[in-house]
Amino acid sequence: MNRRVRLAISVGLVAMVAVGSAAVALTRDKLGLLPVRSQHGIVREEPPMVTLAREDLAGLLGIDVGDVSVLSIEPVEWPDTSLGNPQPGLFYLQVITPGYKLILEGADFPYTYHTDLNQHVELVNESEQPAA
């Protein structure tokens, strides 16, 4: 292999790594991932919608946000803007709506939230949740 071919391959590899890094950065920005520390001291990333849901649950239960734990975060593509929780008599846009299904724990009980990627967080299955 001559020197020009090796140089071209090296430049190509550097370009692929740079593009891959940019793609990861775009994905991180698109999802709005932020570094946070979990209750076990492990650093992980939490989307802003998780923070909004934790704040909502803390307000509903009258507890500190730090007392709301995240049990699971599942990226979801909801089939419409009801976020998987349609209400009788309401109509929803029939568009794929990316978001999250969250399981939070507050006051030793799990709570399910559905979100989009913007500002909408919704507590679902309220009838299954204990009274505050």
C-alpha positions, -999 to 999 in steps of 0.1 A, spaced: 0 0 0 15 33 -10 17 64 12 -12 83 -5 -36 54 0 -26 51 37 -31 88 41 -65 87 24 -76 58 47 -63 76 78 -82 108 68 -113 88 61 -112 71 95 -107 104 113 -137 118 94 -159 88 103 -150 92 140 -158 130 138 -191 124 121 -200 96 146 -192 119 176 -213 147 160 -242 122 156 -240 112 193 -239 149 203 -270 156 181 -289 127 196 -280 138 231 -292 173 224 -323 162 207 -334 141 236 -323 168 261 -302 145 282 -286 160 313 -261 144 337 -276 137 371 -266 116 402 -289 87 412 -297 77 448 -269 52 446 -243 78 436 -241 66 400 -240 93 375 -265 88 347 -284 110 323 -320 122 329 -342 138 302 -358 171 313 -392 154 311 -382 131 339 -373 161 360 -408 176 352 -425 144 362 -405 141 394 -415 177 403 -451 170 395 -452 138 417 -434 156 445 -460 184 444 -489 159 443 -475 140 473 -463 170 492 -427 156 494 -393 168 484 -383 162 448 -352 144 461 -376 118 477 -389 108 443 -369 80 427 -368 70 391 -374 33 387 -374 31 349 -372 53 318 -384 38 286 -383 58 253 -417 53 235 -433 64 203 -469 71 213 -494 64 184 -511 98 189 -510 129 212 -529 112 239 -496 98 250 -511 63 254 -538 76 278 -568 87 258 -596 103 278 -633 98 268 -648 126 247 -614 141 237 -598 140 203 -561 137 196 -538 143 167 -530 111 150 -493 116 147 -464 95 161 -454 113 193 -420 105 208 -417 105 246 -411 84 276 -429 59 299 -416 66 334 -420 46 365 -413 69 395 -415 60 432 -427 84 458 -438 76 494 -429 39 488 -453 35 459 -447 33 421 -464 59 398 -465 57 360 -461 88 339 -463 92 301 -445 122 285 -438 137 251 -404 154 244 -416 189 250 -435 200 282 -463 174 286 -461 150 315 -492 130 326 -498 107 355 -517 77 343 -538 51 360 -545 74 389 -572 51 402 -544 25 409 -524 51 429 -529 54 467 -545 85 481 -521 112 491 
